[in-house]
Amino acid sequence: MLREPPYDGSGGNDGSGSDRAPSIADVLRAALTPIAGQIDVAFIYGPLARGAIKPHGDVDVMIIGRAIAYAEVIPHFIAAAKYLGRSINPSVYCADEWKRKLVQGNRVILAVMQQPKIFVIGSTERIPQAS
């Protein structure tokens, strides 16, 4: 049985060391492990992060990194989506593009910044800020 992710920012690690089922964040973290070196931060956002849990709702994932492309991410989510029984919708940005969109006042990026997040890789401090 799959656990829903925690909503306290702990990113799926409850620290108990128990053999409980993985959370959605745990499954995504495992899927991204092969390319984790290219990722500065990855987090779940949208309805799932806000706690609006639907049994088969989509999982929105923001990935910000260095020299990473959407096409590099998708293959890693195929098995994870099948395991979760949910579609995974990644948004992928290089850090420079993310910063540029922040400076330009991109409404989507600004809205995501204000929303709750469940961190899969990294933490709030790793999200690139406008210079």
C-alpha positions in Angstrom: 0.0 0.0 0.0 1.3 3.4 -1.0 1.4 6.2 1.6 0.5 9.7 0.7 3.4 12.2 1.1 3.7 14.1 4.4 2.8 17.7 4.3 5.4 18.9 6.7 8.3 19.2 4.3 10.1 16.1 5.4 10.0 14.7 1.9 8.6 11.3 2.7 11.1 10.4 5.4 9.4 10.0 8.7 12.6 9.1 10.4 11.2 6.0 12.0 13.3 3.6 10.0 10.2 1.4 9.7 9.4 -0.8 6.7 6.3 1.2 5.9 5.2 1.5 2.3 6.9 4.3 0.3 5.2 7.7 -0.1 4.7 9.3 -3.5 7.7 11.5 -2.7 9.8 8.4 -2.0 8.8 6.8 -5.3 9.7 10.0 -7.2 13.0 10.3 -5.4 13.9 6.8 -6.3 12.9 7.4 -9.9 15.1 10.5 -10.1 18.2 8.9 -8.4 20.0 8.2 -11.7 19.9 11.9 -12.7 19.9 13.4 -9.2 23.4 14.9 -9.8 21.8 17.2 -12.5 19.0 18.3 -10.2 19.2 21.2 -7.8 15.7 20.8 -6.5 12.6 18.8 -7.2 9.3 19.1 -5.5 5.7 18.2 -5.8 3.3 21.1 -6.1 -0.3 21.6 -7.0 -3.3 19.8 -5.5 -1.4 16.9 -4.0 1.0 19.3 -2.2 -2.0 21.3 -0.9 -3.5 18.1 0.5 -6.3 17.8 -2.0 -5.8 14.0 -2.4 -7.6 12.2 -5.1 -7.0 8.4 -5.4 -5.7 8.7 -9.0 -5.0 12.4 -9.3 -2.0 13.6 -11.3 1.3 14.4 -9.6 2.8 17.7 -10.6 6.5 17.8 -10.2 8.8 20.8 -10.6 12.4 20.0 -11.4 15.1 22.7 -11.5 18.7 21.8 -12.4 21.8 22.2 -14.5 21.8 21.1 -18.1 18.7 19.0 -17.7 15.9 18.6 -20.2 12.4 17.3 -20.1 13.4 14.4 -22.4 15.9 13.2 -19.8 13.4 13.2 -17.0 10.4 11.4 -18.7 12.0 7.9 -19.0 12.6 7.9 -15.2 8.9 8.5 -14.5 7.4 5.8 -16.7 7.8 2.9 -14.1 7.0 5.3 -11.2 3.7 6.4 -12.8 2.8 2.8 -13.4 3.6 1.9 -9.8 1.7 4.9 -8.4 -1.3 4.4 -10.8 -1.1 8.2 -11.4 0.1 10.4 -14.2 3.3 12.3 -13.4 3.5 15.8 -14.9 7.0 17.1 -14.7 7.9 20.7 -15.4 11.7 21.0 -16.1 13.7 24.2 -16.0 17.4 25.0 -16.0 18.3 27.3 -13.1 19.0 30.3 -15.4 15.7 29.9 -17.2 13.9 29.7 -13.8 15.6 32.9 -12.6 14.8 34.7 -15.9 11.1 33.8 -15.6 11.1 35.0 -12.0 12.6 38.4 -13.0 10.1 38.6 -15.8 7.2 38.0 -13.4 6.0 34.8 -15.0 2.6 34.2 -13.4 2.9 30.4 -13.3 6.3 30.5 -11.7 5.2 33.1 -9.1 2.2 31.1 -8.3 4.2 27.9 -7.8 6.6 29.8 -5.5 3.6 30.7 -3.2 2.1 27.2 -3.1 2.9 24.4 -0.6 5.6 22.1 -1.8 6.7 18.5 -0.9 10.4 18.3 -1.6 11.7 15.2 -3.4 15.2 16.5 -3.8 16.7 19.5 -2.1 14.8 22.1 0.0 13.4 25.6 -0.2 17.0 27.0 0.0 17.9 25.3 -3.2 15.2 27.0 -5.3 17.0 29.6 -7.5 16.0 33.2 -6.6 15.9 36.2 -8.9 19.2 38.1 -8.8 
